[in-house]
Amino acid sequence: MSRSAHPAGPRHADVLPEGHYSAPPADLNALDPKVWAETVTRDEHGVLTVGGIDVKRLAEEFGTPAYFLDEQDFRARARAWRTAFGGDADVFYAGKAFLSRAVVRWLDEEGLNLDVCSGGELATALSAGMPAERIAFHGNNKSVAEIRRAVEAGVGRIVLDSFQEIVRVAHVAQELGRRQRVQIRITVGVEAHTHEFIATAHEDQKFGIPLAGGQAAEAVRRALGLDGIELIGIHSHIGSQIFDMSGFEVAAHRVVGLLEDIRDEHGVELPEIDLGGGLGIAYTSDDDPREPHEIAKALTEIVTRECAAARLTTPRISVEPGRAVVGPTAFTLYEVGTVKPLEGLRTYVSVDGGMSDNIRTALYDAEYSVVLASRVSDAEPVLCRVVGKHCESGDIVVKDAFLPGDLAPGDLIAVPATGAYCRSMASNYNHVLRPPVVAVRDGEARAIVRRETEEDLLRLDVG
């Protein structure tokens, strides 16, 4: 599979047809370092370990299902992105991937900024001590209350997503006696090679102001004429789980073209350009993500070249890797409940979680890897479908994977690359309790988001 093929599904990418699966791996017990976090390995007994702790011990202490996050790996990836782009660019971690107060503190310590897209994410960031000037506030329908809190807190930028928001933010800022720094999010007509639901730069979708028809140019004109806001740049985001840089090249060309028009019409060179995020990670061994230094070099060269052609000063570049930082750092640990062979088809392996802790397979037809975690096995591989405990036939965690033929109830299995979006999108469907997020580092483990209890569930039900 090429860089443009990815686990989001076949609707907008050149991927293998539905139902296709490759031959079983040569070694079912092997751990592909491309897919697993830095400190994940197997001990002398063949038990999966992370941060020096085996999963049997982790399961005993924290239960299953649970997300286990390799803190060392998270910090290393954050530093790699910061180092790759250097001091002349900004890296905003996209909080929607996964956000907690511990993560906010790690980001602050590792020098990353933070992108939030709701009042709740903003509250989490501020409560954990992230400096407000290093926060960007996103979203296609920010409420007046959310805007007011962001302006009062002094966030570094608000990304404007509509004509109404231009006026709304300017009005709130003027009421508060502030001049709020803003960017305008535009849609550049580039459809990334991704699933329809996570491709975000074609015109027929809810985000941004279209470049086509002069709408983006009109948004700039209005923003430059309002006293309550200071327009500092243009924002573009073309999608998620992207491996091919060609989409960014086309997007940068069109964004720089808009910057050139702004200079020619208004005599202003905007100092910033945000190219968004969406860089892909490896969910399976077939995926081939780029390293941060490759991405930084490619994006910098693209923008520099386009600006030179337009005789513009190269603006400060921002990027927003969220999944690419946290996605590979965590895995979900499940306990097998039932094993149901269907002759001539596959074996259904039911676990104690499911679509309430990982909706991505059902939502995007996403692909994942899975391994037997509590032991090694020499049994022959069997084609399996890992499914959850919910009352939905679409409650699938891993659609097609090979597991040992002696898999049995009570075994622990682990699904890697679940750090991004799984806990963020988790639900209480069927009144199932959401799992904890456990950070593991140097032989120590602690819950940074505790497991929900029945008391939590019932507390919201006022009867």
C-alpha positions as CSV (number, residue, x, y, z in Angstrom):
1,M,0.0,0.0,0.0
2,S,1.2,3.5,-0.7
3,R,1.4,6.5,1.5
4,S,-2.0,7.6,0.2
5,A,-3.6,4.4,1.4
6,H,-4.8,4.5,5.0
7,P,-7.1,3.0,7.4
8,A,-10.0,5.4,7.1
9,G,-11.6,3.4,4.3
10,P,-11.9,3.2,0.5
11,R,-14.3,6.1,-0.3
12,H,-11.7,8.7,-1.0
13,A,-8.4,6.7,-1.3
14,D,-6.8,4.0,-3.4
15,V,-7.0,1.2,-0.9
16,L,-7.7,-2.5,-0.9
17,P,-11.4,-3.4,-1.5
18,E,-13.6,-4.1,1.5
19,G,-13.3,-7.7,2.8
20,H,-9.7,-8.1,1.6
21,Y,-7.1,-9.3,4.1
22,S,-3.5,-10.1,3.6
23,A,-1.8,-13.4,4.5
24,P,-1.1,-14.0,8.2
25,P,2.1,-12.5,9.5
26,A,5.2,-14.8,9.8
27,D,5.2,-14.3,13.6
28,L,2.0,-13.6,15.5
29,N,4.0,-12.6,18.6
30,A,6.1,-9.9,16.9
31,L,5.6,-6.2,17.6
32,D,6.1,-3.9,14.7
33,P,7.8,-0.8,16.2
34,K,6.1,1.4,13.6
35,V,2.7,0.6,15.2
36,W,3.6,0.3,18.9
37,A,4.8,2.9,21.3
38,E,8.5,3.2,22.1
39,T,8.7,1.2,25.4
40,V,6.3,-1.6,24.4
41,T,7.9,-4.9,24.3
42,R,7.5,-8.5,25.5
43,D,9.2,-9.7,28.7
44,E,11.0,-13.1,29.1
45,H,7.6,-14.8,29.6
46,G,6.2,-13.3,26.4
47,V,3.9,-10.9,28.2
48,L,3.4,-7.5,26.7
49,T,5.0,-4.7,28.8
50,V,4.9,-0.9,28.6
51,G,7.2,1.4,30.6
52,G,8.6,-1.6,32.3
53,I,5.3,-3.0,33.6
54,D,3.6,-6.1,32.2
55,V,-0.1,-5.9,31.1
56,K,-1.2,-8.7,33.5
57,R,-0.1,-6.4,36.4
58,L,-1.7,-3.4,34.8
59,A,-5.0,-5.3,34.2
60,E,-5.1,-6.4,37.9
61,E,-4.6,-2.8,39.1
62,F,-6.6,-0.8,36.6
63,G,-9.0,-3.4,35.1
64,T,-10.0,-3.8,31.4
65,P,-10.8,-2.3,29.1
66,A,-8.3,0.5,29.6
67,Y,-6.1,2.8,27.6
68,F,-2.4,2.6,28.5
69,L,-0.3,5.6,27.4
70,D,3.5,5.5,27.1
71,E,4.4,8.9,28.6
72,Q,8.0,8.6,27.5
73,D,6.9,8.1,23.9
74,F,4.4,10.9,24.1
75,R,7.1,13.4,25.3
76,A,9.6,12.1,22.7
77,R,7.1,12.7,19.8
78,A,6.2,16.1,21.1
79,R,9.9,17.0,21.2
80,A,10.4,15.6,17.7
81,W,7.7,17.9,16.3
82,R,9.1,20.9,18.2
83,T,12.6,20.2,17.1
84,A,11.7,19.5,13.5
85,F,10.0,22.9,13.0
86,G,12.4,24.9,15.1
87,G,12.0,28.3,16.7
88,D,10.7,30.0,13.5
89,A,7.5,28.0,13.4
90,D,4.7,27.1,15.8
91,V,3.5,23.6,16.7
92,F,-0.1,23.4,18.1
93,Y,-1.1,20.1,19.5
94,A,-4.7,19.4,18.5
95,G,-6.5,18.8,21.8
96,K,-9.4,17.0,20.1
97,A,-7.2,14.0,19.6
98,F,-6.9,13.4,23.4
99,L,-6.9,16.0,26.1
100,S,-6.4,15.8,29.9
101,R,-4.8,18.0,32.4
102,A,-1.7,15.8,32.6
103,V,-1.4,16.0,28.8
104,V,-1.6,19.8,28.9
105,R,1.2,19.9,31.4
106,W,3.4,17.6,29.3
107,L,2.8,19.9,26.3
108,D,3.7,22.9,28.3
109,E,6.9,21.3,29.5
110,E,7.8,20.1,26.0
111,G,7.3,23.5,24.4
112,L,4.2,22.8,22.3
113,N,1.2,25.1,21.9
114,L,-2.4,23.9,22.2
115,D,-5.3,24.0,19.8
116,V,-8.8,23.7,21.4
117,C,-12.2,23.6,19.8
118,S,-14.7,23.9,22.6
119,G,-15.3,25.6,25.9
120,G,-14.6,22.3,27.7
121,E,-11.2,21.9,26.0
122,L,-10.4,25.5,26.8
123,A,-11.4,25.0,30.4
124,T,-9.1,21.9,30.6
125,A,-6.2,23.8,29.1
126,L,-6.6,26.8,31.5
127,S,-7.1,24.6,34.6
128,A,-3.9,22.8,33.9
129,G,-1.9,26.0,33.6
130,M,-1.3,26.3,29.8
131,P,-0.4,29.9,29.2
132,A,-3.4,31.4,27.4
133,E,-1.2,33.1,24.8
134,R,-0.1,29.7,23.6
135,I,-3.7,28.5,23.0
136,A,-5.6,28.7,19.7
137,F,-9.4,28.4,19.7
138,H,-11.0,26.6,16.8
139,G,-14.5,25.5,15.9
140,N,-17.2,26.1,13.3
141,N,-19.9,27.3,15.8
142,K,-18.4,29.0,18.8
143,S,-20.9,30.3,21.2
144,V,-20.8,33.9,22.5
145,A,-20.0,32.6,25.9
146,E,-17.1,30.5,24.6
147,I,-15.8,33.5,22.6
148,R,-16.1,35.7,25.7
149,R,-14.2,33.3,27.9
150,A,-11.4,32.9,25.2
151,V,-11.0,36.7,24.8
152,E,-11.1,37.3,28.6
153,A,-8.4,34.6,29.1
154,G,-6.2,36.2,26.4
155,V,-5.9,33.2,24.0
156,G,-3.2,33.8,21.4
157,R,-5.6,33.4,18.5
158,I,-9.1,32.6,17.6
159,V,-9.7,30.9,14.2
160,L,-12.7,32.5,12.5
161,D,-14.8,30.0,10.6
162,S,-17.7,32.1,9.2
163,F,-18.8,35.7,8.3
164,Q,-21.0,35.7,11.4
165,E,-18.0,34.8,13.6
166,I,-15.9,37.7,12.3
167,V,-18.5,40.1,13.6
168,R,-19.2,38.1,16.7
169,V,-15.6,37.9,17.9
170,A,-15.0,41.6,17.0
171,H,-18.1,42.6,19.0
172,V,-17.1,40.6,22.1
173,A,-13.5,41.9,22.0
174,Q,-14.7,45.5,21.7
175,E,-17.1,45.0,24.6
176,L,-14.1,43.8,26.7
177,G,-11.8,46.5,25.5
178,R,-9.5,44.0,23.8
179,R,-8.1,43.6,20.3
180,Q,-8.2,39.9,19.6
181,R,-5.7,38.2,17.3
182,V,-7.5,36.1,14.7
183,Q,-6.9,33.9,11.7
184,I,-9.5,33.1,9.0
185,R,-10.0,29.5,8.1
186,I,-10.5,29.0,4.4
187,T,-11.4,26.0,2.4
188,V,-9.1,25.8,-0.6
189,G,-10.9,23.2,-2.7
190,V,-8.4,20.4,-2.0
191,E,-9.9,17.0,-1.1
192,A,-7.3,15.0,0.8
193,H,-7.0,11.3,0.1
194,T,-9.1,10.4,3.1
195,H,-12.6,9.3,4.3
196,E,-15.4,11.7,3.4
197,F,-16.1,12.5,7.0
198,I,-12.6,13.6,7.7
199,A,-11.8,15.4,4.5
200,T,-12.2,19.0,5.4
201,A,-11.0,21.3,2.5
202,H,-13.5,20.6,-0.3
203,E,-16.2,23.2,-0.5
204,D,-19.2,21.0,0.3
205,Q,-18.7,20.7,4.1
206,K,-19.2,22.7,7.3
207,F,-15.7,24.1,8.0
208,G,-14.2,27.4,6.8
209,I,-14.9,30.1,4.2
210,P,-14.5,29.0,0.6
211,L,-11.7,30.5,-1.4
212,A,-13.9,30.1,-4.5
213,G,-16.2,32.9,-5.6
214,G,-14.3,35.6,-3.7
215,Q,-15.8,34.6,-0.3
216,A,-12.4,34.3,1.5
217,A,-11.3,37.6,0.0
218,E,-14.5,39.3,1.3
219,A,-13.9,37.8,4.7
220,V,-10.4,39.3,4.8
221,R,-11.8,42.7,3.8
222,R,-14.3,42.6,6.6
223,A,-11.8,41.4,9.2
224,L,-9.3,44.1,8.3
225,G,-12.0,46.8,8.8
226,L,-13.0,45.9,12.3
227,D,-11.3,47.5,15.3
228,G,-11.9,44.6,17.8
229,I,-9.8,42.1,15.9
230,E,-6.3,41.9,14.5
231,L,-6.0,39.6,11.4
232,I,-2.7,37.8,11.7
233,G,-3.0,35.0,9.1
234,I,-4.8,32.5,7.1
235,H,-5.7,29.0,8.2
236,S,-6.1,25.9,6.0
237,H,-6.8,22.3,7.0
238,I,-7.3,19.7,4.3
239,G,-8.2,16.6,6.2
240,S,-7.0,13.8,8.6
241,Q,-4.9,10.7,8.4
242,I,-3.0,12.0,5.4
243,F,0.2,10.4,4.1
244,D,0.6,12.2,0.7
245,M,2.1,15.7,0.8
246,S,0.7,16.7,-2.6
247,G,-2.5,18.0,-1.0
248,F,-0.5,20.3,1.2
249,E,1.4,21.6,-1.9
250,V,-1.8,22.5,-3.7
251,A,-3.3,24.1,-0.5
252,A,-0.2,26.1,0.1
253,H,-0.2,27.4,-3.4
254,R,-3.8,28.6,-3.1
255,V,-3.3,30.1,0.4
256,V,-0.2,32.0,-0.8
257,G,-2.2,33.2,-3.8
258,L,-4.7,34.7,-1.4
259,L,-1.9,36.3,0.6
260,E,-0.6,37.9,-2.6
261,D,-4.1,39.2,-3.4
262,I,-4.4,40.7,0.2
263,R,-1.1,42.5,-0.3
264,D,-2.0,43.9,-3.7
265,E,-5.5,45.0,-2.6
266,H,-4.9,46.1,1.0
267,G,-1.2,46.7,1.2
268,V,-0.8,44.2,4.0
269,E,1.4,41.2,4.2
270,L,-0.1,38.8,6.8
271,P,2.6,37.4,9.0
272,E,1.2,33.8,9.6
273,I,0.0,30.8,7.7
274,D,-1.4,27.7,9.5
275,L,-1.5,24.6,7.4
276,G,-3.4,22.5,9.9
277,G,-2.7,19.0,10.8
278,G,-4.0,15.6,9.7
279,L,-0.7,13.8,9.3
280,G,-1.2,10.1,9.4
281,I,0.1,7.4,11.7
282,A,0.6,3.7,11.4
283,Y,-2.4,1.7,12.5
284,T,-1.1,-1.4,10.7
285,S,2.2,-2.5,9.3
286,D,1.0,-1.5,5.8
287,D,0.8,2.2,6.7
288,D,3.9,4.3,6.0
289,P,3.8,7.6,7.9
290,R,6.4,10.3,7.4
291,E,8.7,11.5,10.2
292,P,8.2,15.0,11.7
293,H,11.5,16.2,10.2
294,E,10.4,15.1,6.7
295,I,7.1,16.8,7.1
296,A,8.7,20.0,8.4
297,K,11.2,20.1,5.6
298,A,8.6,19.5,2.9
299,L,6.1,22.1,4.3
300,T,8.8,24.7,4.8
301,E,10.1,24.3,1.3
302,I,6.6,24.4,-0.2
303,V,5.7,27.6,1.5
304,T,9.1,29.3,0.9
305,R,9.0,28.4,-2.8
306,E,5.4,29.7,-3.2
307,C,6.1,32.9,-1.4
308,A,9.3,33.6,-3.4
309,A,7.3,33.2,-6.6
310,A,4.7,35.7,-5.3
311,R,7.4,38.1,-4.0
312,L,6.1,37.7,-0.5
313,T,8.0,37.6,2.8
314,T,7.7,34.0,4.0
315,P,5.2,34.0,6.8
316,R,5.6,32.1,10.1
317,I,4.2,28.6,9.6
318,S,2.0,26.8,12.1
319,V,1.0,23.1,12.1
320,E,-1.4,21.2,14.3
321,P,-0.4,17.5,14.8
322,G,-2.6,15.8,17.3
323,R,-3.1,12.3,16.2
324,A,0.6,12.2,15.1
325,V,1.7,13.0,18.6
326,V,-0.6,10.9,20.8
327,G,-2.0,8.3,18.5
328,P,0.9,5.9,18.5
329,T,1.6,6.3,22.2
330,A,-1.3,4.3,23.6
331,F,-2.9,0.9,23.2
332,T,-6.2,-0.4,24.5
333,L,-6.1,-3.6,26.6
334,Y,-9.1,-5.9,26.5
335,E,-10.1,-9.2,28.1
336,V,-11.5,-11.9,25.8
337,G,-14.9,-13.0,26.9
338,T,-16.1,-15.4,24.1
339,V,-14.5,-17.0,21.1
340,K,-17.0,-18.0,18.4
341,P,-15.7,-19.8,15.3
342,L,-17.8,-19.6,12.2
343,E,-16.7,-22.4,9.8
344,G,-15.6,-21.1,6.5
345,L,-15.8,-17.5,7.5
346,R,-13.9,-16.3,10.5
347,T,-13.7,-16.5,14.3
348,Y,-15.5,-13.8,16.3
349,V,-13.6,-12.7,19.4
350,S,-15.8,-10.8,21.8
351,V,-14.1,-8.4,24.3
352,D,-15.2,-6.4,27.3
353,G,-15.3,-3.1,25.5
354,G,-16.2,-2.2,21.9
355,M,-17.6,0.8,20.1
356,S,-18.1,2.8,23.3
357,D,-14.3,3.0,23.7
358,N,-13.4,2.9,20.0
359,I,-16.1,4.1,17.6
360,R,-13.6,4.7,14.7
361,T,-14.0,1.3,13.1
362,A,-17.8,1.7,12.9
363,L,-17.6,5.3,12.0
364,Y,-14.8,5.4,9.4
365,D,-14.2,1.7,8.6
366,A,-10.8,2.2,10.2
367,E,-8.3,-0.6,10.4
368,Y,-6.3,-1.7,13.4
369,S,-3.8,-4.3,14.5
370,V,-4.2,-6.6,17.5
371,V,-2.0,-9.0,19.4
372,L,-2.4,-11.6,22.1
373,A,-0.8,-9.7,25.0
374,S,-0.9,-11.9,28.1
375,R,1.3,-14.7,26.7
376,V,2.9,-15.9,23.5
377,S,1.5,-18.7,21.4
378,D,2.8,-21.2,18.8
379,A,-0.7,-22.0,17.6
380,E,-1.7,-21.7,14.0
381,P,-3.1,-18.2,13.0
382,V,-6.8,-17.9,12.7
383,L,-8.7,-15.1,10.8
384,C,-10.6,-13.2,13.5
385,R,-12.9,-10.3,13.9
386,V,-12.6,-8.6,17.3
387,V,-16.0,-7.3,18.4
388,G,-17.4,-5.6,21.4
389,K,-20.2,-6.3,23.9
390,H,-22.7,-3.7,22.6
391,C,-26.1,-4.5,21.0
392,E,-25.0,-3.6,17.5
393,S,-23.8,-5.9,14.7
394,G,-21.5,-3.0,13.7
395,D,-19.8,-3.1,17.1
396,I,-16.4,-4.0,15.6
397,V,-13.0,-3.1,17.0
398,V,-10.7,-4.9,14.5
399,K,-12.5,-6.0,11.3
400,D,-10.0,-8.6,10.1
401,A,-6.9,-9.8,11.9
402,F,-5.0,-13.0,12.6
403,L,-4.8,-14.3,16.2
404,P,-3.5,-17.6,17.6
405,G,-5.9,-20.5,17.2
406,D,-5.7,-21.3,20.9
407,L,-7.1,-17.9,22.0
408,A,-9.4,-18.4,24.9
409,P,-11.7,-16.5,27.3
410,G,-9.6,-14.7,29.9
411,D,-6.7,-13.9,27.5
412,L,-5.7,-10.3,27.2
413,I,-5.4,-8.8,23.8
414,A,-4.1,-5.3,22.9
415,V,-5.0,-3.0,20.1
416,P,-2.2,-0.4,19.4
417,A,-2.4,3.2,18.1
418,T,-5.5,4.1,20.1
419,G,-4.2,7.2,21.7
420,A,-6.0,9.5,19.4
421,Y,-9.8,10.0,19.3
422,C,-10.7,6.7,21.1
423,R,-11.1,8.2,24.6
424,S,-12.1,11.6,23.1
425,M,-15.0,10.0,21.2
426,A,-15.9,7.4,23.9
427,S,-19.5,7.1,24.9
428,N,-21.8,5.5,27.5
429,Y,-23.7,3.5,24.9
430,N,-25.7,0.8,26.6
431,H,-24.7,2.6,29.8
432,V,-21.2,1.1,29.6
433,L,-18.7,2.9,31.7
434,R,-15.9,4.7,29.9
435,P,-12.4,3.3,30.5
436,P,-9.5,5.0,32.3
437,V,-6.4,6.4,30.6
438,V,-3.3,5.2,32.5
439,A,0.1,6.9,31.9
440,V,3.0,4.5,32.3
441,R,6.6,5.6,32.7
442,D,9.8,4.1,34.2
443,G,8.0,1.3,36.0
444,E,5.3,3.5,37.4
445,A,1.6,3.7,36.3
446,R,-1.0,6.2,37.3
447,A,-4.5,7.0,36.0
448,I,-4.6,10.4,34.5
449,V,-8.3,9.9,33.6
450,R,-10.0,7.5,36.0
451,R,-12.5,4.9,35.1
452,E,-16.1,6.0,35.2
453,T,-18.2,4.5,38.0
454,E,-21.9,3.7,38.2
455,E,-22.2,6.6,40.6
456,D,-20.8,8.9,37.8
457,L,-23.4,7.5,35.4
458,L,-26.3,7.9,37.8
459,R,-25.2,11.4,39.1
460,L,-26.3,12.9,35.8
461,D,-29.7,11.2,35.9
462,V,-31.8,13.5,38.0
463,G,-34.7,11.1,38.0
